Amino acid sequence: MTNLSQTEKALSKGAEFVNTARGDVKGKCNTLSDRVGEMMGGWGGQGATSFGNLMVAWQEKQETILRALDQLATSMQETEKDNVATDQGQSDAHLNLQNRLG
């Protein structure tokens, strides 16, 4: 047997932390995008175009990170549900065996 254990609701709590972190990252990225947009207001030329392309690439990567955080939180919640169902199934099987033994 292994010595694995899980604190009750540990994965749900972890998912909450991930969701909080996601919100923080999204907020900071929005602030950065707003400030960059303000700074680029009067800027033109090739430098501005290149920087604009850089910002588009940055935003695409930012969305990749946010999706990964969403997937992590969802996976944590689903794993916890699976763990609870498995634990309940094992409990039921043991109780059934105990009842059969008398």
Backbone bond lengths (Angstrom), bond angles and torsions (degrees), N, CA, C in turn:
res aa  C-N    CA-C-N  psi(-1)  N-CA   C-N-CA  omega(-1)  CA-C   N-CA-C  phi
1 M - - - 1.451 - - 1.528 109.49 -
2 T 1.289 114.45 151.61 1.461 119.57 177.06 1.519 109.43 -95.83
3 N 1.293 115.10 165.13 1.465 121.11 178.50 1.520 110.87 -102.88
4 L 1.321 116.48 40.09 1.458 120.60 -179.73 1.518 109.87 -83.22
5 S 1.298 115.29 141.59 1.456 120.15 175.29 1.517 108.72 -150.24
6 Q 1.306 114.95 164.28 1.463 120.02 178.90 1.515 108.04 -138.98
7 T 1.304 115.55 128.80 1.452 119.99 173.85 1.523 107.85 -67.11
8 E 1.316 115.84 140.40 1.461 119.92 -178.56 1.524 110.62 -56.71
9 K 1.311 115.39 131.56 1.474 123.85 178.01 1.533 113.03 65.06
10 A 1.333 118.25 16.29 1.466 120.55 -178.34 1.526 111.47 -61.28
11 L 1.325 116.71 -43.14 1.460 119.09 -179.07 1.523 111.65 -69.89
12 S 1.324 117.61 -35.94 1.471 120.11 175.91 1.519 110.76 -63.36
13 K 1.323 115.66 -42.35 1.467 119.51 178.35 1.521 110.12 -65.00
14 G 1.330 116.29 -41.05 1.462 119.85 176.73 1.515 111.68 -61.10
15 A 1.331 116.34 -41.30 1.466 120.82 178.37 1.526 110.81 -63.31
16 E 1.331 116.69 -36.85 1.469 119.97 176.41 1.529 110.50 -63.20
17 F 1.327 116.78 -41.94 1.469 120.21 177.81 1.525 110.72 -63.17
18 V 1.332 116.65 -41.33 1.466 120.64 178.44 1.526 109.66 -62.62
19 N 1.328 117.37 -43.96 1.469 120.51 179.06 1.526 111.79 -63.86
20 T 1.329 116.66 -37.39 1.465 120.18 176.44 1.522 110.24 -64.81
21 A 1.331 116.15 -44.50 1.469 120.29 178.37 1.522 110.52 -61.97
22 R 1.328 116.91 -40.27 1.457 120.65 178.77 1.528 110.38 -60.42
23 G 1.324 116.15 -44.50 1.463 120.11 178.24 1.517 112.18 -61.62
24 D 1.339 116.10 -40.20 1.466 120.22 177.97 1.524 111.17 -64.04
25 V 1.337 116.26 -45.59 1.469 120.68 179.70 1.521 109.81 -61.96
26 K 1.325 116.82 -46.45 1.472 121.08 -179.72 1.526 110.72 -60.59
27 G 1.327 117.09 -43.14 1.460 120.80 179.30 1.520 112.58 -62.60
28 K 1.327 116.55 -44.63 1.470 120.00 179.76 1.526 111.07 -66.91
29 C 1.322 117.16 -38.21 1.462 120.30 177.92 1.526 111.12 -66.11
30 N 1.322 116.90 -39.39 1.468 119.89 177.02 1.522 110.92 -64.02
31 T 1.335 116.89 -41.81 1.466 121.06 178.15 1.524 110.04 -61.34
32 L 1.335 116.40 -45.14 1.466 120.77 179.18 1.524 110.57 -61.30
33 S 1.324 117.13 -46.33 1.466 120.69 -179.60 1.524 111.43 -61.70
34 D 1.328 116.54 -40.65 1.466 120.24 178.31 1.522 111.20 -62.70
35 R 1.319 116.17 -45.13 1.474 119.71 -178.71 1.519 111.76 -67.00
36 V 1.312 116.84 -40.63 1.460 120.09 177.98 1.520 109.44 -64.36
37 G 1.331 117.01 -41.56 1.460 120.65 177.77 1.518 112.16 -59.27
38 E 1.338 116.18 -40.54 1.466 120.60 177.52 1.525 110.86 -64.64
39 M 1.329 116.95 -42.69 1.469 120.82 -178.30 1.521 111.63 -67.45
40 M 1.330 116.87 -32.10 1.463 120.20 -176.92 1.521 112.50 -83.69
41 G 1.325 117.27 -2.19 1.452 121.52 -175.92 1.516 115.21 -47.89
42 G 1.305 118.90 -45.65 1.457 121.14 -176.72 1.516 113.43 -108.77
43 W 1.297 117.49 9.77 1.459 121.73 -175.07 1.514 109.63 -89.37
44 G 1.322 117.35 137.67 1.457 121.52 178.83 1.513 110.91 -137.63
45 G 1.300 116.33 -178.68 1.453 121.31 176.81 1.522 113.13 91.63
46 Q 1.336 113.14 -173.74 1.464 119.77 -176.71 1.524 112.41 -66.13
47 G 1.320 116.01 -36.17 1.466 119.44 178.34 1.515 111.13 -61.34
48 A 1.317 116.43 -43.41 1.462 120.63 179.26 1.527 110.75 -65.52
49 T 1.319 116.41 -40.86 1.463 120.37 178.57 1.525 111.10 -62.76
50 S 1.328 116.09 -45.85 1.468 120.52 179.24 1.521 111.10 -62.89
51 F 1.328 115.94 -42.27 1.459 119.22 179.49 1.527 110.55 -66.11
52 G 1.323 116.45 -38.29 1.463 120.56 176.24 1.525 111.33 -60.49
53 N 1.338 116.40 -41.56 1.464 120.67 176.79 1.528 111.15 -63.79
54 L 1.329 116.11 -38.54 1.462 120.95 176.97 1.524 110.29 -62.12
55 M 1.311 116.54 -42.47 1.467 120.21 179.96 1.532 111.41 -64.93
56 V 1.323 117.16 -37.47 1.469 120.21 177.13 1.529 109.77 -63.07
57 A 1.336 116.42 -44.44 1.472 120.32 178.13 1.526 110.46 -62.53
58 W 1.336 116.61 -41.59 1.467 121.36 178.02 1.527 110.37 -59.59
59 Q 1.318 116.81 -45.85 1.462 120.61 -178.66 1.529 111.80 -65.25
60 E 1.327 116.82 -35.68 1.467 119.79 176.60 1.529 110.62 -64.25
61 K 1.332 116.67 -43.41 1.471 120.67 178.63 1.526 110.55 -66.27
62 Q 1.302 116.07 -37.86 1.469 121.29 178.07 1.526 109.67 -60.78
63 E 1.314 117.29 -43.13 1.466 120.98 178.54 1.529 110.92 -64.86
64 T 1.328 117.23 -35.70 1.465 120.94 176.48 1.523 110.20 -61.69
65 I 1.320 116.65 -43.29 1.470 121.55 179.05 1.523 110.28 -65.00
66 L 1.319 117.26 -44.03 1.466 120.75 -179.72 1.529 111.45 -63.72
67 R 1.332 116.69 -40.04 1.471 119.69 177.03 1.526 110.58 -64.48
68 A 1.335 116.91 -39.26 1.468 120.36 178.38 1.527 110.66 -63.23
69 L 1.321 117.23 -40.64 1.464 120.39 177.39 1.528 110.88 -65.00
70 D 1.332 116.65 -40.36 1.468 120.29 176.57 1.528 110.73 -60.71
71 Q 1.331 115.99 -45.03 1.463 120.50 -179.59 1.525 111.28 -65.09
72 L 1.322 117.12 -39.03 1.460 120.86 178.66 1.525 110.53 -61.85
73 A 1.331 116.78 -48.17 1.466 120.49 -179.72 1.530 110.78 -61.57
74 T 1.317 116.80 -44.06 1.462 120.73 179.02 1.523 111.02 -62.77
75 S 1.320 116.96 -43.80 1.468 120.95 179.31 1.519 111.47 -62.47
76 M 1.309 116.73 -39.65 1.463 120.25 178.77 1.528 110.49 -63.12
77 Q 1.322 116.63 -43.23 1.466 120.45 -180.00 1.530 111.13 -66.29
78 E 1.331 116.76 -41.98 1.461 120.43 179.77 1.529 111.09 -66.75
79 T 1.322 116.89 -39.10 1.462 120.64 178.36 1.519 110.64 -63.15
80 E 1.320 116.46 -41.23 1.459 119.08 178.36 1.529 110.80 -62.55
81 K 1.332 117.08 -42.88 1.467 120.02 177.84 1.529 110.69 -60.45
82 D 1.336 116.31 -43.41 1.464 120.39 177.97 1.522 111.18 -62.29
83 N 1.330 116.67 -42.44 1.466 120.89 179.48 1.522 111.20 -61.53
84 V 1.327 116.50 -43.49 1.467 120.66 -179.89 1.529 109.87 -64.43
85 A 1.332 116.67 -43.61 1.468 120.27 179.81 1.528 110.71 -64.17
86 T 1.320 117.14 -41.96 1.466 120.96 178.38 1.517 110.83 -64.23
87 D 1.313 116.47 -43.92 1.463 120.95 179.22 1.526 110.62 -61.83
88 Q 1.323 116.58 -42.74 1.466 120.34 178.80 1.523 110.21 -64.48
89 G 1.328 116.41 -41.51 1.464 120.43 178.31 1.522 111.79 -61.10
90 Q 1.326 116.22 -42.49 1.464 120.08 177.90 1.523 110.92 -65.85
91 S 1.306 116.63 -40.82 1.461 120.72 178.17 1.527 110.64 -61.09
92 D 1.330 116.12 -44.81 1.465 120.50 178.82 1.528 111.13 -62.19
93 A 1.332 117.04 -42.67 1.468 121.09 179.64 1.523 110.98 -63.30
94 H 1.322 117.02 -42.73 1.468 120.37 179.46 1.525 111.11 -66.35
95 L 1.320 116.54 -40.64 1.460 120.44 178.40 1.526 110.55 -63.95
96 N 1.322 116.08 -41.83 1.458 120.94 178.04 1.529 110.31 -61.11
97 L 1.319 116.86 -45.23 1.462 121.21 178.90 1.528 110.76 -63.31
98 Q 1.315 115.84 -42.87 1.466 120.33 178.74 1.529 110.32 -60.98
99 N 1.317 117.04 -42.69 1.464 120.96 179.24 1.528 111.66 -64.96
100 R 1.314 116.39 -35.89 1.463 120.16 179.30 1.524 111.39 -70.57
101 L 1.335 116.14 -30.51 1.466 120.03 178.75 1.525 111.86 -75.44
102 G 1.316 115.19 -19.34 1.462 119.32 176.28 1.433 112.60 93.56
